Amino acid sequence: MTVSPPSTGTTRTTRTTGPSAGFTASTSGSPASPNGAAGPRSGTATPSSAPPSGSSAPRAGTAAPSDRPDTVDLYRKHIGSGRAVMGRVMGGMAEIRSEGVWIHTDDGRRFLDFGGFGVFIMGHRHPAVVEAVHRQIDTHPLASRVLLEPVAARAAQALAAHTPPGLDYVHFVNSGAEATEAALKLARAHGLTSVITTRSGFHGKTLGALSVTANATYQTPFQPLLPDVTQVAYDDPADLEQALAAQRDRACVIVEPVQGEGGVRIPNPGYLGRVRELCRAYGALLVVDEIQTGMGRLGTWWGVDAEGVRPDVLLVGKGLSGGVVPVAAMVATAEAYAPFSRDPYLHTSTFGASPIACAAALATVRAMEEEDTVARAAALGPRILAAVRDVCAPYRGGLVREVRGRGLLIGVEFAEEQAVGELMLELISRGVLVNNSLNSTRVLRLTPPAVVEDSALDLFLTTLGAALRSTADRMTG
């Protein structure tokens, strides 16, 4: 695969601390462009970012036409000034339509989505999921919660058919953070009041979930959080055993098969198996957070499948939505789920297990079965990883420190955190969306969909190569 010539970069000043490291922000005057000045960056057009023929749609960083609503200003007035600033930095566009691997903006551009924080394993608006949701809206979108509701039952059955053996009980919620909260409460229902989490682990930002999201940036403003939470090193069974020994028979352990927000940190083979053994030996409940890594993202239905590990509780989210309706779940063994099974009012949510969300989940699982999505992710992931490594090879030992990944979860680690923001803005200006990593500011994260075709993949790799060259030129003066 070839790489097109790079565009001419310009020097800019960037902020290099915090979760959005590398971004320039301006709250007054013209919208900030990716190079820190008002107006478009030259030489960055790609086929994916070109507006329709005859259109005068602006490039990233230019002011919105007067006939479009000023979404940035509405954000500033009603949602938050910080988010408005970030919107201006990204170019001020508003996303208004999507399908497959593409997102369309209100200025007539389209963007190749290799981000989405792991949600779009099936792409945007998968037709089978959209059809199922439309059908549910036309019949019964929300339930009374007094009578039984069959769509939730069928969705639970479909999901449990693919979870590790014995994880048969499904508690549907609306988000990954809610799934974490449900797991923490389930542990409390068993009398397990001590929680062990891993450094750089990410499990959500609601109060309980935040307590086990080991990042002081997000935790400090909300202290005190849940008591009796211990952080241990990831991929370090000895550290975990020491913590378990101090909290025998009263601990809940929460861990990710691969740390996504932690910078795509992949543990050594055998780590999860050893965690399972230690939890069993010390009477701890094992919660495996597969909110990002599950649903085929790692090339298997679940990250635990690689080692044949069966947790007591499995957290599911992101991909379960089919890219259409938010839905997540906590799945547990009969023994672990017993307190919630006995008392259906112990932990409830008005919108949890809504028919519309469960219709999306059910259609997603069925579509993944029919299209063999997991096998496609398993085949596509190594191809993309190898290709990204090839594109990054000229910068290894300098700008790029490492490229790593499993399945369709790939991280590019840079020597300086500034490079992440610089490259993200460069890619946006060329029509490609990617993500940073909230708990690892030096890592750019790629979560491409399993439905990406070769032409779109070639476009991504070509654009990445050009963006890397421009970023490297700018950062080396």
VMD Tcl script that draws the C-alpha trace (Angstrom):
set ca {
  {0.00 0.00 0.00}
  {1.38 3.37 -1.01}
  {1.54 6.55 1.00}
  {0.73 9.86 -0.66}
  {3.09 12.85 -0.35}
  {2.68 14.74 2.91}
  {1.16 18.16 3.17}
  {3.19 21.16 4.21}
  {2.93 21.61 7.97}
  {3.24 24.73 10.05}
  {4.50 25.27 13.57}
  {1.92 25.63 16.32}
  {1.82 25.87 20.07}
  {0.02 23.07 21.88}
  {-1.00 22.20 25.40}
  {0.74 19.05 26.57}
  {-0.90 18.04 29.80}
  {-4.15 16.36 30.75}
  {-6.42 13.91 28.94}
  {-6.65 16.09 25.83}
  {-2.91 16.62 25.52}
  {-1.76 18.24 22.31}
  {-4.82 20.34 21.51}
  {-4.81 24.09 21.08}
  {-7.87 25.89 22.41}
  {-9.17 29.41 21.86}
  {-12.38 30.77 23.29}
  {-12.52 34.04 21.39}
  {-12.17 35.27 17.85}
  {-12.23 32.94 14.86}
  {-12.55 29.20 15.38}
  {-9.21 27.54 16.01}
  {-7.92 25.39 13.21}
  {-5.79 22.27 13.70}
  {-2.62 24.34 13.24}
  {-3.65 26.90 15.84}
  {-4.71 29.67 13.47}
  {-8.01 30.63 11.90}
  {-8.64 29.31 8.44}
  {-7.97 26.06 6.61}
  {-4.74 24.12 6.41}
  {-3.45 23.85 2.88}
  {-2.62 20.68 1.03}
  {-4.66 18.27 3.11}
  {-7.56 17.29 0.87}
  {-8.33 13.60 0.44}
  {-11.09 11.83 -1.47}
  {-12.88 11.16 1.82}
  {-12.88 14.77 2.92}
  {-13.82 16.49 -0.31}
  {-17.27 18.10 -0.33}
  {-19.80 17.14 -3.01}
  {-19.18 18.54 -6.45}
  {-20.12 22.20 -6.66}
  {-20.22 22.61 -2.89}
  {-18.39 25.39 -1.12}
  {-18.30 23.58 2.20}
  {-15.45 24.74 4.42}
  {-12.50 22.69 5.59}
  {-11.84 21.90 9.23}
  {-10.99 25.03 11.16}
  {-13.05 27.50 9.11}
  {-16.14 29.32 10.33}
  {-19.50 27.74 9.70}
  {-21.62 29.34 6.93}
  {-24.19 31.82 8.22}
  {-27.09 29.65 7.03}
  {-26.04 26.84 9.39}
  {-26.85 26.99 13.11}
  {-23.79 27.80 15.19}
  {-23.60 24.50 17.06}
  {-20.42 25.55 18.82}
  {-22.21 28.59 20.26}
  {-25.15 26.46 21.36}
  {-22.72 24.12 23.12}
  {-21.06 27.09 24.81}
  {-24.39 28.46 26.05}
  {-26.18 25.27 27.03}
  {-23.85 22.25 27.26}
  {-20.47 23.52 28.39}
  {-17.71 25.94 27.44}
  {-14.99 23.27 27.55}
  {-16.78 21.04 25.06}
  {-17.45 24.07 22.86}
  {-13.75 24.93 22.85}
  {-12.84 21.37 21.87}
  {-15.42 21.52 19.08}
  {-13.79 24.64 17.67}
  {-10.36 23.02 17.87}
  {-11.68 20.07 15.88}
  {-12.96 22.42 13.19}
  {-16.44 23.40 14.34}
  {-18.23 20.81 12.20}
  {-21.30 18.97 13.51}
  {-21.92 15.34 12.63}
  {-25.41 14.88 11.22}
  {-25.54 11.54 9.37}
  {-23.73 8.22 9.32}
  {-23.63 4.81 7.70}
  {-21.12 1.99 7.69}
  {-17.63 3.40 8.21}
  {-18.59 7.00 7.38}
  {-19.78 10.04 9.35}
  {-21.14 13.06 7.47}
  {-20.96 16.62 8.77}
  {-23.08 19.70 8.27}
  {-20.51 21.31 5.99}
  {-20.85 18.58 3.37}
  {-17.79 16.53 4.30}
  {-17.55 12.89 5.24}
  {-15.12 11.28 7.66}
  {-13.77 7.76 7.83}
  {-14.48 6.60 11.38}
  {-11.68 4.53 12.90}
  {-12.61 5.80 16.37}
  {-15.99 5.74 18.04}
  {-14.45 4.45 21.31}
  {-15.11 0.85 20.32}
  {-18.87 1.20 19.75}
  {-19.06 0.59 16.01}
  {-17.78 -2.96 15.52}
  {-20.74 -3.37 13.10}
  {-20.31 0.10 11.64}
  {-22.85 2.90 11.93}
  {-26.53 2.13 11.53}
  {-26.22 -1.53 10.63}
  {-29.29 -2.18 8.42}
  {-30.54 -5.22 10.36}
  {-30.30 -3.37 13.67}
  {-31.96 -0.24 12.26}
  {-34.81 -2.35 10.87}
  {-35.33 -4.12 14.20}
  {-35.35 -0.82 16.09}
  {-37.80 0.76 13.64}
  {-40.07 -2.26 14.02}
  {-39.90 -1.98 17.80}
  {-40.64 1.76 17.73}
  {-43.71 1.04 15.63}
  {-45.00 -1.54 18.11}
  {-43.75 -1.04 21.69}
  {-40.59 1.05 22.32}
  {-40.81 1.33 26.13}
  {-42.30 -1.05 28.66}
  {-44.59 -0.58 31.66}
  {-42.17 -2.61 33.79}
  {-45.20 -4.22 35.43}
  {-45.70 -7.09 32.96}
  {-43.12 -9.38 31.41}
  {-41.49 -8.08 28.22}
  {-40.47 -10.71 25.63}
  {-37.82 -8.76 23.68}
  {-35.60 -8.46 26.76}
  {-35.98 -12.20 27.39}
  {-34.99 -13.09 23.82}
  {-32.09 -10.66 23.85}
  {-30.81 -12.16 27.11}
  {-31.07 -15.65 25.64}
  {-29.20 -14.61 22.49}
  {-26.40 -12.92 24.43}
  {-26.04 -15.76 26.94}
  {-25.60 -18.18 24.04}
  {-22.21 -16.55 23.38}
  {-20.92 -15.81 26.87}
  {-18.54 -18.23 28.61}
  {-20.30 -21.37 29.91}
  {-22.36 -20.74 33.01}
  {-22.80 -17.00 32.54}
  {-26.52 -17.24 31.86}
  {-28.11 -14.38 33.79}
  {-28.31 -11.02 32.04}
  {-29.07 -7.67 33.66}
  {-29.56 -5.06 30.91}
  {-28.63 -1.42 31.56}
  {-28.12 1.69 29.45}
  {-24.35 2.22 29.57}
  {-21.06 0.59 30.44}
  {-20.72 2.63 33.60}
  {-24.12 1.35 34.75}
  {-22.94 -2.20 34.12}
  {-19.97 -1.52 36.39}
  {-22.25 -0.06 39.05}
  {-24.47 -3.15 38.90}
  {-21.44 -5.41 39.36}
  {-20.17 -3.44 42.35}
  {-23.60 -3.57 43.97}
  {-23.87 -7.29 43.27}
  {-20.55 -7.80 45.05}
  {-21.87 -5.78 48.02}
  {-24.98 -7.99 48.07}
  {-22.62 -10.91 48.69}
  {-20.92 -9.04 51.52}
  {-17.81 -8.29 49.45}
  {-17.11 -4.71 50.45}
  {-13.46 -4.48 49.34}
  {-12.65 -3.82 45.68}
  {-9.37 -4.42 43.90}
  {-8.79 -2.65 40.59}
  {-5.77 -2.18 38.32}
  {-3.77 0.96 37.71}
  {-4.72 2.62 34.42}
  {-7.91 0.57 34.36}
  {-11.03 2.34 33.10}
  {-14.54 1.29 34.14}
  {-16.65 4.45 33.83}
  {-17.17 7.80 35.51}
  {-20.29 7.46 37.62}
  {-19.42 7.55 41.31}
  {-18.97 3.83 41.93}
  {-17.40 3.15 38.55}
  {-15.10 6.13 39.02}
  {-13.91 4.63 42.29}
  {-12.36 1.76 40.31}
  {-11.21 3.91 37.38}
  {-7.65 4.44 38.52}
  {-6.91 7.95 37.27}
  {-6.44 10.83 39.71}
  {-7.38 13.36 37.01}
  {-10.97 12.15 37.12}
  {-11.12 10.96 40.73}
  {-9.67 13.88 42.71}
  {-12.50 16.41 42.16}
  {-15.02 13.89 43.51}
  {-13.25 12.54 46.58}
  {-14.17 10.82 48.79}
  {-15.22 7.95 46.57}
  {-16.08 4.37 47.58}
  {-13.99 3.26 50.55}
  {-11.73 0.22 50.63}
  {-10.58 0.29 47.02}
  {-7.07 -1.02 46.35}
  {-5.11 -0.39 43.14}
  {-2.67 -3.04 41.95}
  {-0.36 -3.18 38.97}
  {-1.87 -4.55 35.77}
  {-0.35 -7.80 34.50}
  {1.24 -8.44 37.90}
  {-0.29 -11.50 39.63}
  {2.09 -11.17 42.57}
  {0.82 -7.68 43.37}
  {-2.75 -8.92 43.09}
  {-2.08 -11.85 45.40}
  {-0.64 -9.56 48.05}
  {-3.80 -7.43 47.96}
  {-6.05 -10.49 48.05}
  {-4.21 -11.96 51.00}
  {-4.91 -8.78 52.96}
  {-8.63 -8.89 52.08}
  {-9.37 -12.62 52.08}
  {-13.02 -13.57 51.52}
  {-14.25 -9.98 51.23}
  {-12.88 -8.79 47.87}
  {-14.22 -8.13 44.41}
  {-11.61 -7.93 41.63}
  {-12.35 -5.97 38.46}
  {-10.02 -6.24 35.46}
  {-9.95 -5.78 31.67}
  {-8.55 -8.43 29.28}
  {-6.81 -5.58 27.45}
  {-6.70 -2.07 28.90}
  {-8.30 0.08 26.22}
  {-8.30 3.53 27.77}
  {-5.07 2.51 29.47}
  {-3.37 2.68 26.08}
  {-4.13 -0.77 24.59}
  {-2.06 -2.54 27.23}
  {-1.96 -6.26 26.46}
  {-1.05 -8.55 29.36}
  {1.31 -11.50 29.14}
  {-0.23 -14.86 28.21}
  {-1.62 -16.61 31.25}
  {-2.35 -13.42 33.21}
  {-6.14 -13.74 33.20}
  {-5.94 -17.42 34.04}
  {-3.75 -16.63 37.04}
  {-6.17 -13.89 38.14}
  {-8.98 -16.47 38.02}
  {-6.96 -18.90 40.14}
  {-6.11 -16.26 42.73}
  {-9.71 -15.09 43.04}
  {-10.82 -18.66 43.62}
  {-8.08 -19.28 46.18}
  {-8.86 -16.14 48.20}
  {-12.66 -16.19 47.92}
  {-12.93 -13.14 45.66}
  {-15.58 -12.35 43.06}
  {-14.02 -11.90 39.61}
  {-15.56 -9.20 37.40}
  {-14.12 -8.96 33.89}
  {-14.88 -5.70 32.13}
  {-15.43 -6.47 28.44}
  {-17.36 -3.28 27.72}
  {-14.78 -2.32 25.10}
  {-12.99 -5.61 24.42}
  {-16.05 -7.82 24.02}
  {-18.48 -8.44 21.15}
  {-15.69 -9.47 18.76}
  {-13.44 -6.45 19.23}
  {-10.39 -8.61 20.02}
  {-11.11 -11.20 17.33}
  {-12.98 -13.46 19.79}
  {-16.40 -12.99 21.29}
  {-14.70 -12.06 24.57}
  {-11.16 -11.29 25.57}
  {-11.33 -14.05 28.22}
  {-11.87 -16.62 25.45}
  {-8.17 -16.57 24.56}
  {-7.39 -18.28 27.89}
  {-10.67 -20.08 28.47}
  {-11.35 -18.03 31.61}
  {-14.83 -17.94 33.09}
  {-15.39 -14.90 35.33}
  {-18.17 -14.68 37.87}
  {-19.43 -11.50 36.22}
  {-18.92 -10.20 32.67}
  {-19.56 -6.57 31.71}
  {-20.84 -5.95 28.18}
  {-21.46 -2.71 26.28}
  {-20.43 -0.57 23.32}
  {-20.68 -3.10 20.47}
  {-23.89 -4.56 21.90}
  {-25.66 -1.46 20.58}
  {-25.10 -2.38 16.95}
  {-24.15 1.27 16.52}
  {-27.80 2.26 16.86}
  {-29.24 2.35 20.42}
  {-27.23 2.57 23.67}
  {-27.41 -0.67 25.64}
  {-25.12 -2.56 28.00}
  {-25.36 -5.52 30.32}
  {-23.97 -7.28 33.35}
  {-23.91 -11.04 32.80}
  {-23.33 -13.40 35.73}
  {-23.33 -17.00 36.84}
  {-26.32 -18.32 38.76}
  {-24.37 -18.28 42.01}
  {-23.08 -14.74 41.54}
  {-26.44 -13.41 40.34}
  {-28.47 -15.02 43.15}
  {-29.17 -11.83 45.17}
  {-30.56 -10.02 42.10}
  {-32.41 -13.14 40.97}
  {-34.21 -13.53 44.31}
  {-35.23 -9.89 44.61}
  {-36.04 -8.19 41.28}
  {-36.37 -4.82 43.02}
  {-32.94 -4.86 44.62}
  {-31.34 -3.01 41.68}
  {-33.59 -1.47 39.01}
  {-33.69 1.22 36.34}
  {-36.69 2.79 34.62}
  {-35.13 2.51 31.17}
  {-32.98 -0.57 31.76}
  {-33.92 -3.47 29.45}
  {-36.22 -1.23 27.43}
  {-37.77 -3.00 24.41}
  {-36.12 -0.62 21.97}
  {-32.63 -1.17 23.42}
  {-33.11 -4.92 23.69}
  {-34.36 -5.04 20.10}
  {-31.05 -3.46 19.08}
  {-29.07 -5.92 21.20}
  {-30.95 -8.93 19.86}
  {-30.56 -7.81 16.25}
  {-26.86 -7.12 16.82}
  {-26.15 -10.61 18.15}
  {-28.10 -12.22 15.31}
  {-26.38 -10.09 12.67}
  {-22.97 -10.97 14.14}
  {-23.88 -14.65 13.91}
  {-25.12 -14.39 10.33}
  {-22.21 -12.28 9.10}
  {-19.54 -14.10 11.14}
  {-18.36 -10.76 12.50}
  {-16.02 -12.27 15.07}
  {-14.16 -14.30 12.45}
  {-13.92 -11.23 10.23}
  {-12.46 -9.22 13.10}
  {-9.99 -12.03 13.80}
  {-8.79 -11.97 10.18}
  {-8.88 -8.22 9.67}
  {-7.19 -7.19 12.91}
  {-3.72 -8.66 12.21}
  {-3.81 -7.20 8.68}
  {-4.51 -3.71 9.95}
  {-1.98 -4.03 12.78}
  {0.76 -5.13 10.37}
  {-0.11 -2.36 7.92}
  {-0.13 0.33 10.63}
  {3.24 -0.93 11.84}
  {4.58 -0.63 8.30}
  {3.32 2.93 7.96}
  {4.81 3.86 11.36}
  {8.11 2.05 10.74}
  {10.04 5.13 9.47}
  {9.26 6.88 12.78}
  {10.07 4.05 15.19}
  {12.72 5.06 17.69}
  {11.82 8.70 17.18}
  {8.26 9.97 17.01}
  {6.69 6.50 17.46}
  {7.61 4.30 20.39}
  {5.45 1.22 19.71}
  {2.46 -0.06 17.75}
  {0.49 -2.81 19.49}
  {-2.93 -4.36 19.33}
  {-5.18 -7.37 19.38}
  {-8.01 -7.82 16.94}
  {-9.55 -4.47 16.06}
  {-8.14 -2.63 19.07}
  {-4.85 -0.98 18.15}
  {-2.69 1.57 19.95}
  {0.10 3.75 18.58}
  {2.32 4.93 21.43}
  {4.35 8.09 20.86}
  {7.49 9.37 22.54}
  {5.71 12.63 23.43}
  {2.07 13.13 24.38}
  {1.93 16.26 22.22}
  {2.16 14.03 19.15}
  {-1.22 12.44 19.90}
  {-3.10 15.74 19.71}
  {-1.08 16.89 16.70}
  {-1.76 13.69 14.77}
  {-5.45 13.59 15.70}
  {-5.95 17.11 14.38}
  {-3.94 16.31 11.27}
  {-6.08 13.25 10.59}
  {-9.30 15.19 11.17}
  {-8.21 17.82 8.68}
  {-7.72 14.97 6.18}
  {-11.09 13.33 6.87}
  {-10.24 10.55 9.36}
  {-11.47 10.17 12.96}
  {-9.50 8.32 15.65}
  {-9.37 8.43 19.46}
  {-6.95 9.32 22.19}
  {-6.66 7.16 25.34}
  {-8.04 8.76 28.49}
  {-5.68 6.93 30.84}
  {-2.60 7.03 28.61}
  {-1.99 10.39 26.99}
  {0.80 9.15 24.72}
  {-1.35 6.56 22.95}
  {-3.50 7.12 19.87}
  {-6.21 4.47 19.73}
  {-7.75 2.86 16.65}
  {-11.01 0.91 16.86}
  {-11.95 0.25 13.22}
  {-15.22 -1.52 12.41}
  {-15.23 -5.13 11.24}
  {-17.17 -4.02 8.14}
  {-14.36 -1.86 6.73}
  {-13.61 -2.66 3.09}
  {-10.19 -2.69 1.44}
  {-10.72 0.63 -0.33}
  {-11.49 2.41 2.94}
  {-8.59 0.66 4.66}
  {-6.22 1.75 1.88}
  {-7.49 5.31 2.26}
  {-6.90 5.19 6.00}
  {-3.34 3.90 5.65}
  {-2.48 6.44 2.97}
  {-3.90 9.25 5.09}
  {-2.14 8.02 8.22}
  {1.19 7.99 6.40}
  {0.76 11.53 5.14}
  {-0.43 12.77 8.53}
  {2.52 11.14 10.30}
  {4.98 12.78 7.91}
  {3.41 16.19 8.41}
  {3.31 15.75 12.19}
  {6.93 14.58 12.33}
  {8.09 17.51 10.19}
  {6.27 19.98 12.40}
  {7.48 18.51 15.68}
  {11.10 18.40 14.56}
  {11.03 22.03 13.51}
}
mol new
graphics top color blue
foreach p $ca { graphics top sphere $p radius 0.5 }
foreach p [lrange $ca 0 end-1] q [lrange $ca 1 end] { graphics top cylinder $p $q radius 0.2 }
display resetview
